[in-house]
């Protein structure tokens, strides 16, 4: 399980250096950042699972960085296949939507990816 999470974290950091599993743990928050979650219960016995990604940007009405990061995630995971000694991962973009934050400056975008997995060991 740990090699899998390391691979996943490495892939998200390629797209957004400020990437965190579940919640942002940084003392000083840098925008934009993303958090991702997955249902890891009984993961080793599944053939695939959904990854929920939340992108946050303190950008006000100028959502250019948010749009660019959304595009970069789609492109990065569109044809990304990871193969190592432990597993094979294939990703598919599913959907995205804006999530209201109640703030005039903070923006949030939710993205869902699907990951097919083949455990090698």
Backbone as a printed PyTorch tensor [residue, N CA C, xyz], in Angstrom:
tensor([[[  0.8160,  -1.1970,   0.0000],
         [  0.0000,   0.0000,   0.0000],
         [  0.8620,   1.2640,   0.0000]],

        [[  1.9320,   1.2770,   0.7580],
         [  2.7860,   2.4650,   0.8440],
         [  3.4120,   2.7990,  -0.5150]],

        [[  3.9640,   1.8340,  -1.2670],
         [  4.4900,   2.1830,  -2.5980],
         [  3.4200,   2.7870,  -3.5130]],

        [[  2.2070,   2.3100,  -3.3940],
         [  1.1100,   2.8520,  -4.1910],
         [  0.8690,   4.3270,  -3.8530]],

        [[  0.7790,   4.6590,  -2.5700],
         [  0.5440,   6.0410,  -2.1570],
         [  1.7180,   6.9410,  -2.5390]],

        [[  2.9240,   6.4220,  -2.4870],
         [  4.0850,   7.1950,  -2.9040],
         [  4.0210,   7.5150,  -4.3910]],

        [[  3.6290,   6.5400,  -5.2050],
         [  3.4910,   6.7730,  -6.6440],
         [  2.4130,   7.8040,  -6.9310]],

        [[  1.3000,   7.6740,  -6.2620],
         [  0.1940,   8.6010,  -6.4630],
         [  0.5910,  10.0210,  -6.0670]],

        [[  1.2410,  10.1660,  -4.9360],
         [  1.6810,  11.4780,  -4.4810],
         [  2.6940,  12.0890,  -5.4580]],

        [[  3.5870,  11.2720,  -5.9620],
         [  4.5900,  11.7450,  -6.9210],
         [  3.9160,  12.2830,  -8.1860]],

        [[  2.8830,  11.5950,  -8.6530],
         [  2.1830,  12.0380,  -9.8640],
         [  1.4510,  13.3620,  -9.6400]],

        [[  0.8040,  13.5190,  -8.5060],
         [  0.1150,  14.7820,  -8.2310],
         [  1.1070,  15.9340,  -8.0940]],

        [[  2.2490,  15.6820,  -7.4730],
         [  3.2430,  16.7350,  -7.3000],
         [  3.8780,  17.1540,  -8.6250]],

        [[  3.8570,  16.2950,  -9.6240],
         [  4.3350,  16.6810, -10.9520],
         [  3.4460,  17.7690, -11.5440]],

        [[  2.1730,  17.7190, -11.2410],
         [  1.2080,  18.6820, -11.7790],
         [  1.1050,  19.9080, -10.8780]],

        [[  1.0870,  19.6860,  -9.5780],
         [  0.9400,  20.7870,  -8.6080],
         [  1.8560,  20.4960,  -7.4140]],

        [[  2.9340,  21.2620,  -7.2640],
         [  3.8630,  20.9940,  -6.1510],
         [  3.2000,  21.0170,  -4.7750]],

        [[  2.1390,  21.7820,  -4.6390],
         [  1.4100,  21.8450,  -3.3690],
         [  0.2550,  20.8310,  -3.4160]],

        [[  0.5860,  19.5530,  -3.2900],
         [ -0.3920,  18.4630,  -3.3260],
         [ -0.3340,  17.6850,  -2.0220]],

        [[ -1.5210,  17.3610,  -1.5060],
         [ -1.5920,  16.7290,  -0.1840],
         [ -2.6400,  15.6300,  -0.1750]],

        [[ -2.3370,  14.5440,   0.5160],
         [ -3.2990,  13.4780,   0.7370],
         [ -4.2490,  13.9230,   1.8530]],

        [[ -5.5080,  14.0040,   1.5570],
         [ -6.6170,  14.3190,   2.4500],
         [ -6.7370,  15.7870,   2.8380]],

        [[ -5.6990,  16.4200,   3.3800],
         [ -5.8150,  17.8370,   3.7230],
         [ -4.4420,  18.5000,   3.6870]],

        [[ -4.4620,  19.8180,   3.5430],
         [ -3.2340,  20.5990,   3.4510],
         [ -2.5800,  20.6760,   4.8300]],

        [[ -1.3710,  20.1670,   4.9320],
         [ -0.6620,  20.1310,   6.2030],
         [  0.3780,  21.2460,   6.3310]],

        [[  0.4580,  22.1330,   5.3370],
         [  1.4690,  23.1920,   5.3500],
         [  1.1650,  24.2340,   6.4240]],

        [[  2.1960,  24.7010,   7.0760],
         [  2.0430,  25.7760,   8.0550],
         [  1.6860,  27.0810,   7.3500]],

        [[  2.3470,  27.3340,   6.2240],
         [  2.0940,  28.5090,   5.4110],
         [  1.4310,  28.0460,   4.1100]],

        [[  0.1660,  28.3510,   3.9270],
         [ -0.5820,  27.8760,   2.7610],
         [ -0.1700,  28.6500,   1.5170]],

        [[  0.1860,  27.9100,   0.4690],
         [  0.5390,  28.4820,  -0.8230],
         [ -0.5280,  28.0620,  -1.8230]],

        [[ -1.0780,  29.0380,  -2.5360],
         [ -2.1170,  28.7690,  -3.5320],
         [ -1.5170,  28.7860,  -4.9270]],

        [[ -2.0820,  28.0690,  -5.8730],
         [ -3.1220,  27.0630,  -5.6650],
         [ -2.5230,  25.7990,  -5.0510]],

        [[ -3.3810,  25.0440,  -4.3980],
         [ -2.9730,  23.7430,  -3.8890],
         [ -4.1030,  22.7550,  -4.1320]],

        [[ -3.7580,  21.4800,  -4.0460],
         [ -4.7940,  20.4670,  -4.1990],
         [ -4.6820,  19.4330,  -3.0950]],

        [[ -5.8210,  18.8550,  -2.7790],
         [ -5.8850,  17.7170,  -1.8730],
         [ -6.5810,  16.5910,  -2.6200]],

        [[ -6.2510,  15.3710,  -2.2830],
         [ -6.9080,  14.2330,  -2.9200],
         [ -7.2200,  13.1740,  -1.8770]],

        [[ -8.3070,  12.4720,  -2.1200],
         [ -8.7300,  11.4020,  -1.2200],
         [ -9.1350,  10.1900,  -2.0550]],

        [[ -9.0720,   9.0490,  -1.4260],
         [ -9.5220,   7.8200,  -2.0520],
         [ -9.9810,   6.8820,  -0.9650]],

        [[-10.8470,   5.9640,  -1.3360],
         [-11.3060,   4.9740,  -0.3790],
         [-10.2850,   3.8450,  -0.3720]],

        [[ -9.4550,   3.8210,   0.6550],
         [ -8.3790,   2.8330,   0.7050],
         [ -8.7770,   1.5540,   1.4320]],

        [[-10.0310,   1.4640,   1.8380],
         [-10.4870,   0.2570,   2.5110],
         [-10.5080,  -0.9050,   1.5330]],

        [[ -9.8000,  -1.9540,   1.8760],
         [ -9.7590,  -3.1690,   1.0680],
         [ -9.2620,  -2.8980,  -0.3510]],

        [[ -8.3820,  -1.9270,  -0.4960],
         [ -7.8970,  -1.4920,  -1.7990],
         [ -7.1440,  -2.5890,  -2.5450]],

        [[ -6.4200,  -3.4020,  -1.8160],
         [ -5.6260,  -4.4500,  -2.4540],
         [ -6.4890,  -5.4940,  -3.1580]],

        [[ -7.7970,  -5.5390,  -2.8500],
         [ -8.6880,  -6.5110,  -3.4740],
         [ -9.5920,  -5.8960,  -4.5360]],

        [[ -9.3420,  -4.6500,  -4.8940],
         [-10.1660,  -3.9680,  -5.8900],
         [ -9.4220,  -3.8620,  -7.2110]],

        [[-10.1820,  -3.7720,  -8.2930],
         [ -9.5940,  -3.5870,  -9.6180],
         [ -9.5200,  -2.1190, -10.0000]],

        [[-10.1560,  -1.2670,  -9.2330],
         [-10.1320,   0.1630,  -9.5070],
         [-10.8070,   0.9320,  -8.3970]],

        [[-10.6230,   2.2460,  -8.4280],
         [-11.1920,   3.0930,  -7.3870],
         [-11.2350,   4.5280,  -7.8930]],

        [[-12.0300,   5.3390,  -7.2200],
         [-12.1560,   6.7510,  -7.5610],
         [-11.2290,   7.5860,  -6.6880]],

        [[-10.6650,   8.6260,  -7.3000],
         [ -9.8410,   9.5950,  -6.5860],
         [-10.5610,  10.9380,  -6.6830]],

        [[-10.8700,  11.5230,  -5.5450],
         [-11.4890,  12.8500,  -5.4980],
         [-10.4050,  13.8830,  -5.2620]],

        [[-10.3450,  14.8640,  -6.1480],
         [ -9.3320,  15.9140,  -6.0900],
         [-10.0380,  17.2470,  -5.8550]],

        [[ -9.5810,  18.0060,  -4.8970],
         [-10.0890,  19.3560,  -4.6560],
         [ -8.9500,  20.3390,  -4.8840]],

        [[ -9.1800,  21.3010,  -5.7760],
         [ -8.2040,  22.3530,  -6.0390],
         [ -8.7020,  23.6250,  -5.3650]],

        [[ -7.8270,  24.2870,  -4.6520],
         [ -8.1500,  25.5430,  -3.9830],
         [ -7.2500,  26.6440,  -4.5190]],

        [[ -7.8430,  27.8060,  -4.7850],
         [ -7.0620,  28.9620,  -5.2100],
         [ -7.6760,  30.2190,  -4.6240]],

        [[ -6.8520,  31.0540,  -4.0780],
         [ -7.2890,  32.3090,  -3.4780],
         [ -7.1680,  33.4060,  -4.5360]],

        [[ -7.9770,  33.3010,  -5.5810],
         [ -7.7880,  34.0950,  -6.7870],
         [ -8.8780,  35.1180,  -7.0550]],

        [[ -9.9230,  35.1380,  -6.2690],
         [-11.0150,  36.0620,  -6.5380],
         [-11.6860,  35.7310,  -7.8600]],

        [[-11.9390,  36.7490,  -8.6670],
         [-12.6230,  36.5500,  -9.9480],
         [-11.6830,  36.0450, -11.0400]],

        [[-10.3750,  36.1670, -10.8580],
         [ -9.4080,  35.7370, -11.8620],
         [ -9.1090,  34.2490, -11.6730]],

        [[ -9.8170,  33.4110, -12.3910],
         [ -9.6970,  31.9580, -12.2080],
         [ -8.7440,  31.3110, -13.2140]],

        [[ -7.8760,  32.0970, -13.8280],
         [ -6.9700,  31.5630, -14.8490],
         [ -6.0980,  30.4280, -14.3090]],

        [[ -5.4860,  30.6020, -13.1170],
         [ -4.6480,  29.5450, -12.5410],
         [ -5.4660,  28.2890, -12.2300]],

        [[ -6.6780,  28.4820, -11.7590],
         [ -7.5620,  27.3510, -11.4550],
         [ -7.8990,  26.5800, -12.7260]],

        [[ -8.2180,  27.3070, -13.7820],
         [ -8.5260,  26.6640, -15.0710],
         [ -7.3000,  25.9470, -15.6240]],

        [[ -6.1350,  26.5760, -15.5090],
         [ -4.9080,  25.9720, -16.0270],
         [ -4.5640,  24.6920, -15.2730]],

        [[ -4.6890,  24.7260, -13.9530],
         [ -4.3850,  23.5400, -13.1520],
         [ -5.3780,  22.4120, -13.4450]],

        [[ -6.6510,  22.7450, -13.6320],
         [ -7.6470,  21.7420, -14.0060],
         [ -7.2680,  21.1020, -15.3350]],

        [[ -6.8970,  21.9320, -16.2950],
         [ -6.4660,  21.4330, -17.6090],
         [ -5.2170,  20.5540, -17.4800]],

        [[ -4.2470,  20.9980, -16.6810],
         [ -3.0080,  20.2360, -16.5070],
         [ -3.2650,  18.8650, -15.8840]],

        [[ -4.1710,  18.8020, -14.9320],
         [ -4.5080,  17.5130, -14.3170],
         [ -5.1530,  16.5900, -15.3460]],

        [[ -6.0980,  17.1200, -16.1170],
         [ -6.7390,  16.3110, -17.1660],
         [ -5.7050,  15.7600, -18.1330]],

        [[ -4.8080,  16.6170, -18.5980],
         [ -3.8040,  16.1980, -19.5700],
         [ -2.7990,  15.2150, -18.9780]],

        [[ -2.3840,  15.4620, -17.7560],
         [ -1.3830,  14.5980, -17.1270],
         [ -1.9100,  13.1760, -16.9240]],

        [[ -3.1360,  13.0820, -16.4590],
         [ -3.6770,  11.7580, -16.1460],
         [ -4.3910,  11.1080, -17.3220]],

        [[ -4.5830,  11.8430, -18.4120],
         [ -5.3160,  11.3210, -19.5610],
         [ -4.6710,  10.0580, -20.1440]],

        [[ -3.3920,  10.1060, -20.3350],
         [ -2.7130,   8.9520, -20.9330],
         [ -1.5710,   8.4640, -20.0520]],

        [[ -1.6650,   8.7320, -18.7730],
         [ -0.6090,   8.3630, -17.8460],
         [ -0.7850,   6.9140, -17.3990]],

        [[  0.2320,   6.1240, -17.6390],
         [  0.2670,   4.7310, -17.1800],
         [  1.5220,   4.5540, -16.3480]],

        [[  1.3560,   4.0210, -15.1560],
         [  2.4830,   3.7960, -14.2500],
         [  2.6610,   2.2940, -14.0870]],

        [[  3.8490,   1.8370, -14.3630],
         [  4.1710,   0.4220, -14.2150],
         [  5.4750,   0.3160, -13.4400]],

        [[  5.4340,  -0.3910, -12.3400],
         [  6.6550,  -0.7000, -11.6020],
         [  6.5450,  -2.1280, -11.0790]],

        [[  7.4400,  -2.5320, -10.2100],
         [  7.4440,  -3.9090,  -9.7140],
         [  6.2350,  -4.2420,  -8.8500]],

        [[  5.5960,  -3.2110,  -8.2810],
         [  4.4900,  -3.4390,  -7.3590],
         [  3.1110,  -3.3500,  -8.0080]],

        [[  2.9700,  -2.5050,  -9.0420],
         [  1.6310,  -2.2630,  -9.5640],
         [  1.6330,  -1.6330, -10.9500]],

        [[  0.4640,  -1.7040, -11.5610],
         [  0.1730,  -1.0220, -12.8180],
         [ -1.0180,  -0.1160, -12.5490]],

        [[ -0.8680,   1.1830, -12.8780],
         [ -1.9460,   2.1510, -12.6830],
         [ -2.3040,   2.7980, -14.0150]],

        [[ -3.6020,   2.8990, -14.2820],
         [ -4.1120,   3.6100, -15.4510],
         [ -5.2020,   4.5570, -14.9710]],

        [[ -5.1700,   5.7950, -15.4420],
         [ -6.0800,   6.8220, -14.9560],
         [ -7.0620,   7.2610, -16.0410]],

        [[ -8.2410,   7.6750, -15.5920],
         [ -9.2580,   8.2410, -16.4750],
         [ -9.8870,   9.4420, -15.7860]],

        [[ -9.9740,  10.5510, -16.5150],
         [-10.6990,  11.7100, -16.0130],
         [-12.1880,  11.3910, -16.0830]],

        [[-12.9320,  11.7080, -15.0120],
         [-14.3620,  11.4320, -14.9810],
         [-15.1930,  12.7050, -15.1290]],

        [[-15.0330,  13.6460, -14.1950],
         [-15.8670,  14.8460, -14.1920],
         [-15.2450,  15.9080, -13.2960]],

        [[-15.7850,  17.1190, -13.3780],
         [-15.3650,  18.1900, -12.4720],
         [-16.5210,  19.1610, -12.2810]],

        [[-16.4600,  19.9300, -11.1940],
         [-17.4600,  20.9680, -10.9480],
         [-16.9210,  21.9550,  -9.9270]],

        [[-17.4800,  23.1540,  -9.9730],
         [-17.1290,  24.1740,  -8.9950],
         [-17.8950,  23.9120,  -7.7030]],

        [[-17.2350,  24.1470,  -6.5810],
         [-17.8450,  23.9620,  -5.2660],
         [-17.9020,  25.3380,  -4.5970]],

        [[-19.0730,  25.7900,  -4.1840],
         [-19.1650,  27.0950,  -3.4990],
         [-18.3730,  27.0910,  -2.1920]],

        [[-17.6950,  28.2080,  -1.9280],
         [-16.9080,  28.3250,  -0.6980],
         [-17.4810,  29.3530,   0.2680]],

        [[-18.3890,  30.2100,  -0.1980],
         [-18.9110,  31.2720,   0.6420],
         [-17.9650,  32.4570,   0.7430]],

        [[-16.8840,  32.4220,  -0.0180],
         [-15.8900,  33.4870,  -0.0110],
         [-15.8680,  34.1680,  -1.3770]],

        [[-15.5530,  35.4570,  -1.3900],
         [-15.4360,  36.1630,  -2.6670],
         [-14.0570,  35.9820,  -3.2860]],

        [[-13.1050,  35.4510,  -2.5310],
         [-11.7520,  35.2800,  -3.0610],
         [-11.3280,  33.8190,  -3.2030]],

        [[-11.7810,  32.9430,  -2.3250],
         [-11.3670,  31.5420,  -2.3610],
         [-12.2330,  30.7530,  -3.3370]],

        [[-11.5950,  30.0650,  -4.2700],
         [-12.2860,  29.2330,  -5.2510],
         [-11.9120,  27.7750,  -5.0240]],

        [[-12.8740,  26.8870,  -5.3030],
         [-12.6590,  25.4490,  -5.1250],
         [-13.2270,  24.7210,  -6.3400]],

        [[-12.4560,  23.7970,  -6.8640],
         [-12.8830,  22.9660,  -7.9830],
         [-12.6820,  21.5130,  -7.5970]],

        [[-13.7120,  20.7020,  -7.8090],
         [-13.6550,  19.2740,  -7.5100],
         [-13.4840,  18.5160,  -8.8180]],

        [[-12.5680,  17.5680,  -8.8360],
         [-12.3120,  16.7070, -10.0000],
         [-12.3650,  15.2650,  -9.5240]],

        [[-12.9410,  14.4150, -10.3450],
         [-12.9400,  12.9880, -10.0220],
         [-12.1870,  12.2350, -11.1100]],

        [[-11.2480,  11.4110, -10.6690],
         [-10.4930,  10.5290, -11.5500],
         [-10.8420,   9.0970, -11.1900]],

        [[-10.7200,   8.2120, -12.1700],
         [-10.8500,   6.7880, -11.8930],
         [ -9.4980,   6.1560, -12.1510]],

        [[ -9.0860,   5.2840, -11.2660],
         [ -7.7900,   4.6260, -11.3920],
         [ -8.0000,   3.1160, -11.4440]],

        [[ -7.5750,   2.5280, -12.5580],
         [ -7.5640,   1.0620, -12.6670],
         [ -6.2330,   0.5960, -12.1050]],

        [[ -6.2680,  -0.4550, -11.3220],
         [ -5.0330,  -0.9270, -10.6800],
         [ -4.8810,  -2.4280, -10.8750]],

        [[ -3.6490,  -2.8300, -11.1140],
         [ -3.2930,  -4.2440, -11.1900],
         [ -2.1170,  -4.4360, -10.2380]],

        [[ -2.3680,  -5.1240,  -9.1480],
         [ -1.3350,  -5.3570,  -8.1390],
         [ -0.3920,  -6.4300,  -8.6530]],

        [[  0.9050,  -6.1610,  -8.6710],
         [  1.9090,  -7.1030,  -9.1870],
         [  2.4090,  -8.0510,  -8.1230]],

        [[  2.3590,  -7.6700,  -6.8840],
         [  2.8750,  -8.5220,  -5.7980],
         [  1.7730,  -8.8990,  -4.8550]]])
